Amino acid sequence: MKFTLLFALLPLAFAIELTPDTWDEETADKTLFVKFFAPWCGHCKKMKPDWDALMSEYEGSESVLVADVDCINSGKELCNKHGVQGFPTIKHGSGNSLQDYKGGRVLSDLRKFAAGLNPPCNVHTLEHCSSEEREQVEEHIGKSSEVLRELVQEYENSVADIESTFKKGVEHLQATYNELQEDKTTALAELQDVGIVKALLNKQHKNEL
């Protein structure tokens, strides 16, 4: 019984839960396979054993990181950044460019997909780099650390501006919705009750029969 419990808990020992503070360090130079979840989500709970098993299999991998992000607690900022709208959401790719995973969610499907993930682009040797990535390397190779840091800051500022614009737009839509809802409620309340008219019409209809 004790050994059964121990083996049941083993996947948890290898679980990696990413947060904004650990994201850059944990995801550097790795291809990601990440599950964004909510603790209360029923579908998340259902697939947790298979996902935990996959995380244990890839624990220590030098090229692929299989991990979790808690969208309700410590990872909320990451979920907003990567456009997570439902749970669980599974994504793959690099730390700065994730794509939605649309395959099956049982261990065999997850394992097959993870096995096909390519290592990330090596900017020094250009190994595993796509043509687009090679062009980026050629464009920026040789630039000073200061210039590269400025480019990263510009990117982060752009992301922040996009997020801010989106948030303001949603707030405006919400305010417009609330205003329209209030106008609708007021307008309906001002209408004369049509019940009497319907009753008279129904009576006339019966008389005509």
KEZADREN-782458 format. One line per field, with one value per atom (N, C-alpha, C): residue number from 0; atom name; x, y, z. Coordinates in nm, 4 decimals. Layout:
N
num [NUM	...]
atomo [CA	...]
c1 [X	...]
c2 [Y	...]
c3 [Z	...]
***
This chain:
209
num [0	0	0	1	1	1	2	2	2	3	3	3	4	4	4	5	5	5	6	6	6	7	7	7	8	8	8	9	9	9	10	10	10	11	11	11	12	12	12	13	13	13	14	14	14	15	15	15	16	16	16	17	17	17	18	18	18	19	19	19	20	20	20	21	21	21	22	22	22	23	23	23	24	24	24	25	25	25	26	26	26	27	27	27	28	28	28	29	29	29	30	30	30	31	31	31	32	32	32	33	33	33	34	34	34	35	35	35	36	36	36	37	37	37	38	38	38	39	39	39	40	40	40	41	41	41	42	42	42	43	43	43	44	44	44	45	45	45	46	46	46	47	47	47	48	48	48	49	49	49	50	50	50	51	51	51	52	52	52	53	53	53	54	54	54	55	55	55	56	56	56	57	57	57	58	58	58	59	59	59	60	60	60	61	61	61	62	62	62	63	63	63	64	64	64	65	65	65	66	66	66	67	67	67	68	68	68	69	69	69	70	70	70	71	71	71	72	72	72	73	73	73	74	74	74	75	75	75	76	76	76	77	77	77	78	78	78	79	79	79	80	80	80	81	81	81	82	82	82	83	83	83	84	84	84	85	85	85	86	86	86	87	87	87	88	88	88	89	89	89	90	90	90	91	91	91	92	92	92	93	93	93	94	94	94	95	95	95	96	96	96	97	97	97	98	98	98	99	99	99	100	100	100	101	101	101	102	102	102	103	103	103	104	104	104	105	105	105	106	106	106	107	107	107	108	108	108	109	109	109	110	110	110	111	111	111	112	112	112	113	113	113	114	114	114	115	115	115	116	116	116	117	117	117	118	118	118	119	119	119	120	120	120	121	121	121	122	122	122	123	123	123	124	124	124	125	125	125	126	126	126	127	127	127	128	128	128	129	129	129	130	130	130	131	131	131	132	132	132	133	133	133	134	134	134	135	135	135	136	136	136	137	137	137	138	138	138	139	139	139	140	140	140	141	141	141	142	142	142	143	143	143	144	144	144	145	145	145	146	146	146	147	147	147	148	148	148	149	149	149	150	150	150	151	151	151	152	152	152	153	153	153	154	154	154	155	155	155	156	156	156	157	157	157	158	158	158	159	159	159	160	160	160	161	161	161	162	162	162	163	163	163	164	164	164	165	165	165	166	166	166	167	167	167	168	168	168	169	169	169	170	170	170	171	171	171	172	172	172	173	173	173	174	174	174	175	175	175	176	176	176	177	177	177	178	178	178	179	179	179	180	180	180	181	181	181	182	182	182	183	183	183	184	184	184	185	185	185	186	186	186	187	187	187	188	188	188	189	189	189	190	190	190	191	191	191	192	192	192	193	193	193	194	194	194	195	195	195	196	196	196	197	197	197	198	198	198	199	199	199	200	200	200	201	201	201	202	202	202	203	203	203	204	204	204	205	205	205	206	206	206	207	207	207	208	208	208]
atomo [N	CA	C	N	CA	C	N	CA	C	N	CA	C	N	CA	C	N	CA	C	N	CA	C	N	CA	C	N	CA	C	N	CA	C	N	CA	C	N	CA	C	N	CA	C	N	CA	C	N	CA	C	N	CA	C	N	CA	C	N	CA	C	N	CA	C	N	CA	C	N	CA	C	N	CA	C	N	CA	C	N	CA	C	N	CA	C	N	CA	C	N	CA	C	N	CA	C	N	CA	C	N	CA	C	N	CA	C	N	CA	C	N	CA	C	N	CA	C	N	CA	C	N	CA	C	N	CA	C	N	CA	C	N	CA	C	N	CA	C	N	CA	C	N	CA	C	N	CA	C	N	CA	C	N	CA	C	N	CA	C	N	CA	C	N	CA	C	N	CA	C	N	CA	C	N	CA	C	N	CA	C	N	CA	C	N	CA	C	N	CA	C	N	CA	C	N	CA	C	N	CA	C	N	CA	C	N	CA	C	N	CA	C	N	CA	C	N	CA	C	N	CA	C	N	CA	C	N	CA	C	N	CA	C	N	CA	C	N	CA	C	N	CA	C	N	CA	C	N	CA	C	N	CA	C	N	CA	C	N	CA	C	N	CA	C	N	CA	C	N	CA	C	N	CA	C	N	CA	C	N	CA	C	N	CA	C	N	CA	C	N	CA	C	N	CA	C	N	CA	C	N	CA	C	N	CA	C	N	CA	C	N	CA	C	N	CA	C	N	CA	C	N	CA	C	N	CA	C	N	CA	C	N	CA	C	N	CA	C	N	CA	C	N	CA	C	N	CA	C	N	CA	C	N	CA	C	N	CA	C	N	CA	C	N	CA	C	N	CA	C	N	CA	C	N	CA	C	N	CA	C	N	CA	C	N	CA	C	N	CA	C	N	CA	C	N	CA	C	N	CA	C	N	CA	C	N	CA	C	N	CA	C	N	CA	C	N	CA	C	N	CA	C	N	CA	C	N	CA	C	N	CA	C	N	CA	C	N	CA	C	N	CA	C	N	CA	C	N	CA	C	N	CA	C	N	CA	C	N	CA	C	N	CA	C	N	CA	C	N	CA	C	N	CA	C	N	CA	C	N	CA	C	N	CA	C	N	CA	C	N	CA	C	N	CA	C	N	CA	C	N	CA	C	N	CA	C	N	CA	C	N	CA	C	N	CA	C	N	CA	C	N	CA	C	N	CA	C	N	CA	C	N	CA	C	N	CA	C	N	CA	C	N	CA	C	N	CA	C	N	CA	C	N	CA	C	N	CA	C	N	CA	C	N	CA	C	N	CA	C	N	CA	C	N	CA	C	N	CA	C	N	CA	C	N	CA	C	N	CA	C	N	CA	C	N	CA	C	N	CA	C	N	CA	C	N	CA	C	N	CA	C	N	CA	C	N	CA	C	N	CA	C	N	CA	C	N	CA	C	N	CA	C	N	CA	C	N	CA	C	N	CA	C	N	CA	C	N	CA	C	N	CA	C	N	CA	C	N	CA	C	N	CA	C	N	CA	C	N	CA	C	N	CA	C	N	CA	C	N	CA	C	N	CA	C	N	CA	C	N	CA	C	N	CA	C	N	CA	C	N	CA	C	N	CA	C	N	CA	C	N	CA	C	N	CA	C	N	CA	C	N	CA	C	N	CA	C	N	CA	C]
c1 [0.0829	0.0000	0.0865	0.1924	0.2811	0.3529	0.3960	0.4653	0.3718	0.2467	0.1475	0.1289	0.1183	0.1006	0.2235	0.3423	0.4658	0.4729	0.4397	0.4445	0.3385	0.2259	0.1204	0.1644	0.2532	0.2987	0.4239	0.4885	0.6129	0.6025	0.4992	0.4917	0.4943	0.4355	0.4297	0.5692	0.6600	0.7951	0.8665	0.8243	0.8895	0.8123	0.7014	0.6166	0.6891	0.6821	0.7387	0.6236	0.6026	0.4973	0.5638	0.5416	0.6067	0.5327	0.6093	0.5554	0.6277	0.5792	0.6498	0.7956	0.8232	0.9593	1.0527	0.9977	1.0825	1.0770	0.9860	0.9612	1.0886	1.1551	1.2719	1.3815	1.4101	1.5175	1.4837	1.3613	1.3221	1.3034	1.2604	1.2264	1.3407	1.4493	1.5608	1.6166	1.6310	1.6919	1.6153	1.4855	1.4055	1.2767	1.2300	1.0995	0.9972	0.8887	0.7924	0.6690	0.6171	0.4872	0.4217	0.3301	0.2818	0.1302	0.0866	-0.0572	-0.0939	-0.1833	-0.2357	-0.3676	-0.3778	-0.4922	-0.5478	-0.6665	-0.7281	-0.7510	-0.7175	-0.7294	-0.8699	-0.9733	-1.1109	-1.1645	-1.0897	-1.1371	-1.1464	-1.2657	-1.2884	-1.2058	-1.1986	-1.1196	-0.9714	-0.9272	-0.7860	-0.7553	-0.8466	-0.8274	-0.8251	-0.9082	-0.9172	-0.7869	-0.7229	-0.6019	-0.4745	-0.4874	-0.3700	-0.2801	-0.3320	-0.2423	-0.1579	-0.2197	-0.1445	-0.0418	-0.0806	0.0129	0.1285	0.0984	0.2040	0.3009	0.2467	0.3328	0.4252	0.3718	0.4537	0.5626	0.5276	0.6273	0.7417	0.7063	0.8097	0.9008	0.8448	0.9241	1.0247	0.9877	1.0746	1.1539	1.1438	1.2222	1.3708	1.4431	1.5848	1.6190	1.5167	1.5441	1.6157	1.7156	1.7917	1.7277	1.6295	1.5718	1.4221	1.3479	1.2022	1.1621	1.0787	1.0265	0.8758	0.8305	0.6871	0.6526	0.5575	0.5331	0.3882	0.3573	0.2244	0.2313	0.1164	0.0990	-0.0381	-0.0398	-0.1642	-0.2211	-0.3290	-0.3841	-0.4626	-0.4912	-0.5686	-0.4784	-0.3661	-0.2768	-0.1478	-0.0362	0.0942	0.1199	0.0461	0.0737	-0.0264	-0.1124	-0.2183	-0.1644	-0.0552	0.0051	0.0492	0.1045	0.1484	0.0306	-0.0792	-0.1977	-0.2569	-0.2573	-0.3049	-0.2143	-0.0845	0.0140	0.0005	-0.0292	-0.0355	-0.1780	-0.2708	-0.4059	-0.4870	-0.4669	-0.5428	-0.6848	-0.7836	-0.9236	-1.0064	-0.9565	-1.0291	-0.9323	-0.9868	-0.9026	-0.9433	-0.8481	-0.7065	-0.6740	-0.5755	-0.5212	-0.3787	-0.3470	-0.2129	-0.1454	-0.0238	0.0501	0.1893	0.2492	0.3848	0.4608	0.5932	0.6775	0.7883	0.8343	0.9393	0.8765	0.9580	0.9051	0.8396	0.8769	0.8208	0.7208	0.7007	0.6099	0.5432	0.4298	0.3579	0.2393	0.2136	0.1002	0.0093	-0.1185	-0.2154	-0.1952	-0.2002	-0.1989	-0.3435	-0.3724	-0.5098	-0.5276	-0.4314	-0.4394	-0.5127	-0.5041	-0.5701	-0.5046	-0.5757	-0.5273	-0.5014	-0.4978	-0.4582	-0.3076	-0.2469	-0.1016	-0.0406	-0.1026	-0.0453	-0.0379	-0.1424	-0.1434	-0.0407	-0.0378	0.0557	0.1999	0.2254	0.3600	0.4055	0.3153	0.3486	0.3809	0.3024	0.3262	0.4585	0.4815	0.6036	0.7284	0.7189	0.8330	0.8692	0.7720	0.7960	0.8379	0.8492	0.8906	1.0391	1.0692	1.2084	1.2788	1.4070	1.4832	1.4759	1.4945	1.4870	1.6052	1.5897	1.6947	1.8190	1.9332	2.0601	2.1203	2.1223	2.1648	2.3144	2.3897	2.5341	2.5705	2.5024	2.5335	2.4291	2.3129	2.1975	2.1323	2.1705	2.1086	1.9637	1.8746	1.7310	1.6628	1.7290	1.6695	1.5943	1.4767	1.4018	1.4655	1.4190	1.4746	1.4480	1.3291	1.2960	1.3877	1.4142	1.5016	1.6455	1.6883	1.8224	1.8366	1.7310	1.7340	1.7441	1.6715	1.6783	1.8186	1.8795	2.0147	2.1106	2.1012	2.1894	2.1681	2.0424	2.0102	2.0723	2.0759	2.1178	2.2555	2.3165	2.4465	2.5490	2.6321	2.7354	2.6953	2.5665	2.5225	2.5659	2.5897	2.6358	2.5251	2.5652	2.4687	2.3723	2.4240	2.3397	2.2291	2.2658	2.1673	2.0657	2.1124	2.0222	1.9261	1.9758	1.8882	1.7825	1.8205	1.7251	1.6155	1.6531	1.5549	1.4575	1.5109	1.4245	1.3297	1.3799	1.2960	1.1878	1.2234	1.1245	1.0138	1.0541	0.9550	0.8616	0.9194	0.8387	0.7475	0.7968	0.7126	0.5959	0.6235	0.5177	0.4116	0.4563	0.3617	0.2750	0.3378	0.2638	0.1618	0.1997	0.1079	-0.0111	0.0177	-0.0891	-0.1862	-0.1311	-0.2151	-0.2989	-0.2377	-0.3087	-0.4224	-0.3936	-0.4962	-0.6124	-0.5789	-0.6819	-0.7684	-0.7032	-0.7750	-0.8687	-0.8186	-0.9014	-1.0200	-0.9949	-1.1021	-1.2108	-1.1683	-1.2646	-1.3443	-1.2769	-1.3454	-1.4473	-1.4101	-1.5031	-1.6244	-1.5988	-1.7101	-1.8019	-1.7413	-1.8205	-1.9070	-1.8480	-1.9237	-2.0377	-2.0092	-2.1129	-2.2237	-2.1854	-2.2849	-2.3744	-2.3118	-2.3896	-2.4867	-2.4398	-2.5256	-2.6421	-2.6139	-2.7206	-2.8197	-2.7684	-2.8547	-2.9484	-2.8937	-2.9753	-3.0810	-3.0408	-3.1357	-3.2471	-3.2102	-3.3082	-3.4083	-3.3554	-3.4427	-3.5382	-3.4867	-3.5695	-3.6770	-3.6382	-3.7317	-3.8433	-3.8089	-3.9103	-4.0054	-3.9495	-4.0328	-4.1327	-4.0979	-4.1854	-4.2959	-4.2848	-4.3895	-4.5175	-4.6308	-4.7590	-4.7800	-4.8325	-4.8579	-4.9509	-4.9073	-4.9850	-5.0785	-5.0797	-5.1626	-5.3104	-5.3612	-5.5031	-5.5365	-5.4498	-5.4735	-5.4798	-5.3902	-5.3900	-5.5170	-5.5629	-5.6853	-5.8048	-5.8166	-5.9249	-5.9174	-5.7966	-5.7794	-5.8196	-5.7821	-5.8160	-5.9677	-6.0350	-6.1794	-6.2490	-6.2039	-6.2611	-6.2422	-6.1262	-6.1002	-6.1957	-6.2248	-6.3194	-6.4588	-6.4982	-6.6310	-6.6484	-6.5387	-6.5454	-6.5559	-6.5209	-6.5254	-6.6686]
c2 [-0.1202	0.0000	0.1255	0.1245	0.2394	0.2632	0.1498	0.1649	0.2142	0.1704	0.2157	0.3665	0.4161	0.5588	0.6356	0.5778	0.6426	0.6600	0.5547	0.5625	0.6575	0.6663	0.7580	0.9020	0.9272	1.0628	1.0993	1.0028	1.0293	1.1377	1.1389	1.2432	1.3820	1.3996	1.5307	1.5816	1.4906	1.5318	1.5965	1.5615	1.6143	1.7316	1.7685	1.8735	2.0072	2.0764	2.2105	2.3071	2.3971	2.4973	2.6320	2.6852	2.8091	2.9310	3.0329	3.1609	3.2712	3.3944	3.5045	3.5161	3.4830	3.4945	3.3855	3.2684	3.1571	3.1314	3.1959	3.1676	3.1775	3.2917	3.3128	3.2108	3.1853	3.0926	2.9489	2.9058	2.7668	2.7373	2.8379	2.8134	2.8435	2.9008	2.9372	2.8164	2.8315	2.7275	2.5957	2.6016	2.4787	2.4974	2.3865	2.3841	2.3497	2.4253	2.4112	2.3317	2.2595	2.1922	2.2226	2.3197	2.3763	2.3656	2.3255	2.3179	2.4349	2.5202	2.6306	2.5828	2.5862	2.5239	2.6107	2.5717	2.6304	2.5165	2.5354	2.4276	2.3688	2.4503	2.4018	2.3359	2.3414	2.2925	2.1402	2.0882	1.9435	1.8743	1.9320	1.8716	1.8708	1.9753	1.9818	1.8692	1.8458	1.7396	1.6027	1.5876	1.4585	1.4236	1.5237	1.4940	1.5080	1.5509	1.5729	1.4500	1.3285	1.2127	1.1884	1.1996	1.1778	1.2884	1.4128	1.5238	1.5146	1.4793	1.4634	1.3522	1.2464	1.1362	1.1840	1.2663	1.3191	1.4115	1.4943	1.5829	1.5013	1.3909	1.3074	1.2457	1.2117	1.1513	1.2501	1.3783	1.4789	1.5580	1.5194	1.5847	1.5656	1.6766	1.6687	1.6775	1.6853	1.6966	1.8280	1.8221	1.9416	2.0216	1.9639	2.0336	2.0597	1.9789	1.9930	2.0119	2.1115	2.1369	2.1140	2.0200	1.9955	2.0519	2.1448	2.2155	2.2592	2.3109	2.3623	2.5129	2.5800	2.7191	2.7303	2.7751	2.7924	2.9307	2.9341	3.0611	3.1371	3.0743	3.1395	3.2001	3.1370	3.1823	3.2421	3.1736	3.2327	3.2588	3.1908	3.2069	3.2918	3.3642	3.4419	3.5382	3.6054	3.7019	3.6343	3.5135	3.4397	3.4000	3.3612	3.3192	3.4369	3.5540	3.6739	3.7080	3.6967	3.7304	3.6412	3.5132	3.4174	3.3912	3.4776	3.4727	3.3513	3.2983	3.1804	3.2228	3.1581	3.1944	3.0800	2.9604	2.8453	2.7472	2.6518	2.5566	2.4120	2.3218	2.3547	2.4009	2.4878	2.5264	2.4745	2.4039	2.3481	2.4162	2.4617	2.5307	2.4720	2.4972	2.4478	2.5498	2.5411	2.6331	2.6893	2.8088	2.8737	2.9609	3.0091	3.0899	3.2184	3.2678	3.3933	3.3737	3.2488	3.2247	3.0882	3.0880	2.9633	2.9463	2.8222	2.7883	2.6914	2.6927	2.6049	2.4600	2.3713	2.2269	2.1815	2.1070	2.0678	1.9161	1.8431	1.6977	1.6386	1.5074	1.4367	1.4658	1.4324	1.4683	1.3482	1.2302	1.1129	1.0950	1.0183	1.0087	0.9648	0.8697	0.8204	0.9315	1.0160	1.1265	1.2326	1.2666	1.3678	1.3228	1.1952	1.1396	1.1397	1.1042	1.1008	1.2407	1.3396	1.4767	1.5303	1.5070	1.5571	1.4973	1.3730	1.3061	1.3715	1.4373	1.5009	1.6463	1.6988	1.8378	1.8531	1.9496	1.9720	2.0588	2.0370	2.1233	2.2679	2.3647	2.5049	2.5442	2.6546	2.7073	2.7414	2.6905	2.7238	2.8428	2.9586	3.0812	3.0826	2.9911	2.9878	2.8978	2.7842	2.6905	2.6913	2.7564	2.7610	2.6237	2.5292	2.3965	2.4062	2.3369	2.3335	2.4686	2.5610	2.6928	2.6922	2.7542	2.7694	2.8808	2.8966	3.0023	3.1394	3.1571	3.2849	3.3124	3.2089	3.2248	3.2534	3.1905	3.2164	3.3617	3.4145	3.5544	3.6485	3.6138	3.6961	3.6946	3.5758	3.5652	3.6505	3.6399	3.7164	3.8663	3.9060	4.0482	4.1066	4.0262	4.0807	4.0350	3.9398	3.8910	4.0041	4.0105	4.1135	4.2404	4.2546	4.3741	4.3648	4.4788	4.4815	4.4382	4.4012	4.3599	4.4733	4.5964	4.7121	4.7269	4.7104	4.7216	4.6087	4.4878	4.3726	4.3909	4.4448	4.4714	4.5749	4.6745	4.7770	4.7158	4.6218	4.5547	4.4730	4.4052	4.3275	4.4205	4.5339	4.6287	4.6863	4.7139	4.7638	4.6613	4.5346	4.4270	4.4209	4.4236	4.4151	4.5362	4.6536	4.7731	4.7615	4.7052	4.6868	4.5903	4.4819	4.3849	4.4507	4.5315	4.6003	4.6974	4.7679	4.8619	4.7882	4.6744	4.5947	4.5450	4.4948	4.4465	4.5600	4.6781	4.7932	4.8372	4.8407	4.8791	4.7806	4.6515	4.5483	4.5637	4.5847	4.5985	4.7187	4.8312	4.9518	4.9296	4.8579	4.8296	4.7438	4.6422	4.5548	4.6341	4.7212	4.8039	4.8962	4.9507	5.0373	4.9593	4.8379	4.7537	4.7171	4.6887	4.6540	4.7718	4.8920	5.0115	5.0362	5.0151	5.0322	4.9299	4.8063	4.7008	4.7354	4.7795	4.8146	4.9285	5.0252	5.1391	5.0946	5.0105	4.9607	4.8742	4.7940	4.7094	4.7943	4.9015	4.9919	5.0623	5.1071	5.1722	5.0755	4.9507	4.8490	4.8273	4.8132	4.7908	4.9074	5.0294	5.1490	5.1575	5.1318	5.1399	5.0362	4.9143	4.8106	4.8455	4.9066	4.9439	5.0531	5.1362	5.2476	5.2045	5.0836	5.0354	5.0040	5.0330	5.0019	4.8516	4.7998	4.6566	4.6130	4.5143	4.4697	4.3552	4.3153	4.2020	4.2241	4.3469	4.3774	4.3696	4.4235	4.4227	4.2796	4.1964	4.0570	3.9851	4.0157	3.9526	3.9921	4.1232	4.1698	4.1059	4.0960	4.0356	3.8890	3.8194	3.6793	3.6600	3.7516	3.7425	3.7662	3.8681	3.8960	3.7788	3.7168	3.6043	3.4889	3.4656	3.3593	3.3916	3.5198	3.5614	3.5449	3.5585	3.5482	3.4047	3.3116	3.1707	3.1164]
c3 [0.0000	0.0000	0.0000	0.0823	0.0906	-0.0412	-0.1067	-0.2333	-0.3434	-0.3386	-0.4360	-0.4249	-0.3032	-0.2804	-0.3269	-0.3017	-0.3413	-0.4923	-0.5663	-0.7116	-0.7658	-0.6976	-0.7404	-0.7261	-0.6295	-0.6028	-0.6805	-0.7430	-0.8131	-0.9195	-1.0056	-1.1072	-1.0478	-0.9290	-0.8673	-0.8335	-0.8054	-0.7698	-0.8874	-1.0092	-1.1273	-1.1877	-1.1283	-1.1848	-1.1841	-1.2976	-1.3083	-1.3325	-1.2380	-1.2511	-1.2761	-1.3943	-1.4343	-1.3814	-1.3458	-1.3005	-1.3775	-1.3697	-1.4373	-1.3925	-1.2668	-1.2147	-1.2668	-1.3000	-1.3432	-1.4939	-1.5632	-1.7046	-1.7887	-1.7848	-1.8717	-1.8453	-1.7190	-1.6846	-1.7239	-1.6945	-1.7195	-1.8689	-1.9454	-2.0861	-2.1824	-2.1331	-2.2204	-2.2943	-2.4277	-2.5123	-2.5097	-2.4866	-2.4864	-2.5673	-2.6229	-2.6872	-2.5796	-2.5747	-2.4656	-2.5056	-2.4088	-2.4185	-2.2844	-2.2823	-2.1562	-2.1443	-2.0260	-1.9949	-1.9039	-1.9521	-1.8725	-1.8105	-1.6782	-1.6133	-1.5002	-1.4545	-1.3350	-1.2369	-1.1094	-1.0103	-1.0004	-1.0251	-1.0106	-1.1375	-1.2463	-1.3773	-1.3794	-1.4098	-1.4140	-1.5207	-1.6413	-1.7493	-1.7144	-1.6427	-1.5999	-1.5031	-1.4083	-1.3101	-1.3781	-1.4813	-1.5498	-1.6205	-1.6837	-1.7593	-1.6760	-1.5514	-1.4667	-1.4531	-1.4280	-1.4141	-1.5389	-1.6575	-1.7807	-1.8030	-1.7741	-1.7928	-1.6938	-1.5696	-1.4696	-1.5106	-1.5688	-1.6146	-1.7260	-1.8170	-1.9267	-1.8721	-1.7735	-1.7136	-1.6515	-1.5869	-1.5242	-1.6299	-1.7464	-1.8533	-1.9121	-1.9128	-1.9738	-1.8711	-1.7455	-1.6411	-1.6710	-1.6767	-1.7069	-1.8540	-1.9432	-2.0857	-2.1156	-2.2016	-2.2362	-2.3483	-2.4170	-2.5323	-2.5216	-2.4450	-2.4349	-2.2893	-2.2648	-2.1300	-2.1299	-2.0500	-2.0302	-1.8928	-1.8882	-1.7626	-1.7490	-1.6294	-1.5948	-1.5728	-1.5917	-1.5495	-1.4834	-1.3587	-1.2831	-1.3144	-1.3916	-1.4392	-1.3326	-1.2222	-1.1174	-1.0110	-0.9883	-0.8817	-0.9375	-0.9194	-0.9499	-1.0976	-1.1865	-1.3290	-1.4044	-1.3326	-1.3973	-1.5025	-1.4716	-1.5641	-1.6939	-1.6833	-1.8011	-1.8887	-1.8251	-1.8994	-1.9769	-1.9147	-1.9839	-2.1009	-2.0791	-2.1817	-2.3037	-2.2812	-2.3919	-2.4408	-2.4021	-2.4568	-2.4199	-2.3016	-2.2571	-2.2198	-2.2799	-2.2557	-2.1989	-2.2025	-2.1495	-2.0859	-2.0122	-1.9393	-1.9687	-1.9822	-1.9957	-2.1368	-2.1507	-2.2798	-2.2866	-2.3935	-2.4093	-2.5277	-2.5086	-2.6137	-2.6278	-2.7434	-2.7687	-2.8513	-2.8440	-2.9204	-2.8338	-2.8680	-2.7900	-2.6828	-2.5916	-2.4826	-2.5271	-2.6453	-2.6951	-2.8081	-2.8499	-2.9626	-2.9458	-2.8776	-2.8513	-2.9457	-2.9832	-3.0685	-2.9946	-3.0302	-2.9649	-3.0071	-2.9098	-2.9344	-2.9492	-3.0559	-3.0831	-3.0885	-3.0358	-3.0400	-2.9213	-2.9095	-2.8007	-2.6666	-2.5590	-2.4262	-2.3362	-2.3945	-2.3162	-2.3328	-2.2433	-2.2385	-2.3716	-2.4381	-2.5644	-2.6691	-2.6767	-2.7724	-2.7340	-2.6071	-2.5589	-2.5791	-2.5505	-2.5630	-2.7090	-2.7998	-2.9426	-2.9935	-2.9499	-2.9956	-2.9406	-2.8124	-2.7491	-2.8145	-2.8562	-2.9196	-3.0530	-3.1144	-3.2442	-3.2345	-3.1130	-3.0965	-3.1286	-3.2133	-3.2501	-3.1469	-3.1277	-3.0372	-3.0862	-2.9986	-3.0398	-3.1286	-3.1959	-3.2834	-3.2016	-3.2447	-3.1812	-3.2552	-3.1901	-3.2580	-3.2883	-3.2285	-3.2511	-3.3685	-3.3800	-3.4876	-3.5989	-3.5727	-3.6645	-3.6819	-3.5954	-3.6003	-3.5552	-3.6259	-3.5989	-3.6232	-3.6915	-3.7181	-3.8512	-3.8522	-3.9760	-4.0593	-4.1826	-4.2677	-4.2078	-4.1471	-4.0846	-3.9654	-3.8867	-3.7706	-3.8135	-3.9222	-3.9726	-4.0171	-4.0787	-4.1222	-4.0022	-3.8942	-3.7741	-3.7134	-3.7104	-3.6560	-3.7380	-3.8710	-3.9588	-3.9422	-3.9152	-3.8992	-3.7730	-3.6657	-3.5361	-3.4886	-3.5606	-3.5176	-3.5205	-3.4194	-3.4158	-3.3436	-3.3125	-3.2404	-3.0943	-3.0344	-2.8961	-2.8007	-2.6788	-2.5768	-2.5468	-2.5494	-2.5202	-2.6242	-2.7498	-2.8580	-2.8487	-2.8202	-2.8090	-2.6925	-2.5809	-2.4658	-2.5010	-2.5792	-2.6223	-2.7094	-2.7958	-2.8813	-2.7979	-2.6958	-2.6064	-2.5324	-2.4862	-2.4139	-2.5042	-2.6294	-2.7248	-2.7458	-2.7559	-2.7727	-2.6523	-2.5325	-2.4102	-2.3949	-2.4351	-2.4311	-2.5285	-2.6463	-2.7466	-2.6966	-2.6331	-2.5772	-2.4709	-2.3854	-2.2793	-2.3385	-2.4456	-2.5110	-2.5727	-2.6355	-2.6972	-2.5912	-2.4799	-2.3707	-2.3122	-2.2975	-2.2419	-2.3338	-2.4643	-2.5624	-2.5596	-2.5513	-2.5462	-2.4219	-2.3072	-2.1808	-2.1833	-2.2355	-2.2435	-2.3374	-2.4480	-2.5427	-2.4806	-2.4036	-2.3361	-2.2332	-2.1597	-2.0595	-2.1256	-2.2418	-2.3150	-2.3627	-2.4142	-2.4594	-2.3434	-2.2276	-2.1101	-2.0668	-2.0701	-2.0321	-2.1305	-2.2598	-2.3624	-2.3442	-2.3149	-2.2917	-2.1731	-2.0642	-1.9446	-1.9734	-2.0518	-2.0869	-2.1738	-2.2721	-2.3601	-2.2829	-2.1889	-2.1075	-2.0225	-1.9676	-1.8858	-1.9703	-2.0904	-2.1817	-2.2214	-2.2462	-2.2834	-2.1705	-2.0481	-1.9323	-1.9118	-1.9253	-1.9078	-2.0152	-2.1402	-2.2518	-2.2381	-2.1974	-2.1804	-2.0656	-1.9609	-1.8460	-1.8822	-1.9801	-2.0189	-2.1143	-2.1695	-2.2597	-2.1823	-2.2459	-2.1820	-2.1818	-2.0719	-2.0610	-2.1729	-2.2496	-2.3648	-2.3277	-2.2002	-2.1584	-2.1842	-2.1525	-2.1737	-2.3212	-2.4055	-2.5501	-2.6019	-2.5538	-2.5978	-2.5536	-2.4317	-2.3818	-2.4666	-2.5018	-2.5876	-2.7253	-2.7811	-2.9126	-2.9093	-2.8022	-2.7900	-2.7802	-2.7052	-2.6925	-2.8254	-2.9000	-3.0313	-3.1265	-3.1173	-3.2036	-3.1760	-3.0472	-3.0105	-3.0588	-3.0504	-3.0947	-3.2436	-3.3159	-3.4635	-3.5097	-3.4251	-3.4643	-3.4677]
***
